[in-house]
Amino acid sequence: MKKKTIYLLLAVLLIGSLALGACQQAPAEEPTEEAAEEEVYQPVSVEADSCDYGGKVLSVEALDDYTVEFNLCKPDPAFLAKMAFNVFAIQPSEYIAETGGGGKILEQPIGTGAYQLEAWNRGDSIVYKRFDDYWGESAEAETLVFRWSTESAARLLELQSGTVDYVTNITEEDIEAVEDDPELEVVPLPAPNIMYVAMTNTFEPFDNLDVRKAIAMGLDRERIVENFYPAGSEVASHFTPCSIPGGCEGESWYDFDLEAAQQLLADAGYEDGFETAIYYRDVYRDYLPRPGDVAVEIQTQLKENLNIDAEVVVMESGEFIDESTGGRLDGIYLLGWTGDYPHPTNFLDFHFSEQNPQFGDVFPSIYEPLEEASQIEDPADALGLYAEANNAIKENAPMVPIVHSTAAYAAKASLEGVNNPPFGSPIMRLIDPGKDTLVFMQNAEPISLYCADETDGESLAACQQVLEGLYRYNTEGRAEPALAKECTANDDLTVWTCDLQEGVKFHDGSDFDAYDVVASFGAGIDASNPYHEGNTGAWEYYSYLWDGLMNTEE
């Protein structure tokens, strides 16, 4: 063979060897920009090892791009009503992975709503802009602004001066002023609610049942309602308002009985009373329109009726919610609840479940019948169980139900489409202010805008304008499909299959699909999820409404 031929063969072999080496080393090279863009976070499922953890959700699975299946450990007749609750809104899976479930997502949510967030000016306002690629009917106003003030009089003054268009929670005196002004109108708030006085039984002397019962009988609740609540408010006979089917089964609450209360306190060894504190947040709520006045009234009654010296302590709103619902307040505190969906589980199961540490050690006589009732499709078939639970609440007195309050908002009479649903917050996209900007003033600044891990109404109202879930509440308070075309159940209500809308865009331009649903639920309900990070870390609605978080550390 000629040398030239040999050299040619060697060259070919060398080139081939180099090429093979290059192929073998290729995985170590940096991915191209195009390849990097294809690497997205698309979780197919989130699941518990088994139903032994005690919660309702076994798994959430993307069957395909636009179908999600929820497998439950036990029936949930309130499934659709819960899905309409904005806490279970959907954000992009990629954004959840990018933010790690905390940080930027707390203040910059990305949703599919008719409005997208433009700016949160801390301490002043939140500004939204109309989302031009919204899948539904466009928002009426181009710009939406949220502002806040803790004082009803200040909110009314802004409304009268024309600097805002719609305000929350006006007092009885303000209602009269609004009715007398032809430029304004009262907007009734039909939402069912409860204000209660709570005690945590892991602290002395509230670990003593007689002490709790003494306070239950020693407070003149009628005097509180008559002096500090608008006409039409009712002294609470039960924790749940009677407007909720099944809410008022069982015995009514204790009447005011000073002699019996004093005797119970003496039997408990506190004939001369004791010292404690009354905690509250100075935020106007529909169930507590005059928080400071009510706190002082209860302080006065405790001293006059039971010789209990109670210091009134005002707490910052976020800290108060965190400490009270976490069962860490050593004393009495004033809190309330406005219904999120029309079912007894929303009031009773949230507050008295086995997982809720709010009142201290839990009571099986309360939560066991509630767990059984929550699996019955028709509340009418569960009335006996709700009566049993309500009677156990009365017997154990973890709190004292005070009032179901009436409330009202106020708006410019020129607004078209003004609404105030019994569940959820005002639907701002439906309101036409007759100008480019709609300004809404609520009671307080939101705590964060990652409402999967919030419970306060101010945060939820602000989130609702940006974020949507599979269902949503309409102006009449009924659950209707939103990002889901429909969710249907099997015969025993343990498997819910949701067919999703196609062509829906998030505010960042990405496409909505089933993987976003799995990612959003996974971040909330799966304690082992790498993105299970929010603001409080409690994930209260995920925990309480689904009977617990999955994959928690033992």
Number of C-alpha atoms within 10 A of each C-alpha: 5 7 8 9 10 11 11 12 12 12 12 12 12 12 12 12 12 12 12 12 11 11 10 10 10 11 9 7 7 9 11 8 8 8 9 10 9 8 9 11 16 18 18 18 20 21 18 19 10 14 16 10 18 17 22 21 28 23 24 23 21 23 16 13 15 18 19 25 22 22 20 19 19 21 23 23 21 22 16 22 20 24 22 27 23 25 26 24 26 27 25 28 24 18 20 23 17 15 14 18 22 18 14 15 20 19 17 17 23 23 25 31 28 27 28 26 25 15 14 16 10 10 11 11 18 21 18 23 19 21 21 14 17 18 18 11 11 17 22 22 21 18 19 24 21 23 21 21 19 17 19 20 14 12 26 26 13 16 23 18 9 13 13 22 23 29 27 26 29 28 23 17 11 20 20 12 16 22 13 11 12 9 14 20 20 20 22 16 20 16 26 25 25 25 23 20 21 25 28 27 23 17 16 12 21 22 16 16 17 22 23 27 23 25 27 25 21 25 26 20 21 15 13 18 21 14 11 18 24 19 12 12 16 19 20 25 20 25 27 27 23 16 13 17 16 22 22 21 21 20 15 14 22 18 14 17 14 17 13 14 23 23 16 22 25 17 13 16 15 18 15 11 18 15 12 17 17 23 24 23 20 21 20 22 26 28 26 28 24 18 20 17 14 19 22 15 18 20 19 17 20 19 16 12 17 25 18 21 18 21 16 18 14 15 15 11 17 16 11 20 18 18 14 24 20 17 19 17 23 20 21 21 22 22 22 18 23 22 19 24 26 21 22 24 26 22 23 20 23 19 20 24 24 21 20 21 18 23 25 20 16 18 17 14 16 25 21 16 19 25 18 14 24 22 18 18 15 13 22 11 12 19 18 16 22 27 19 18 26 26 20 20 23 22 16 17 24 27 23 26 25 27 26 31 27 22 28 21 23 25 23 23 17 14 18 13 14 21 21 22 18 24 25 24 23 23 19 23 21 18 17 19 20 12 11 11 19 23 22 23 24 25 23 21 23 27 21 24 27 27 28 27 23 26 21 18 22 21 18 24 21 25 26 26 23 25 28 23 24 26 25 27 24 19 19 12 21 17 21 18 20 20 25 21 15 17 21 13 19 10 8 13 20 20 22 21 20 23 21 23 19 16 10 18 19 23 24 12 11 14 14 24 25 28 25 24 30 26 27 23 22 24 24 28 28 23 20 15 18 12 20 21 21 23 19 16 14 19 24 24 24 20 22 21 20 21 21 25 26 30 16 13 6 4
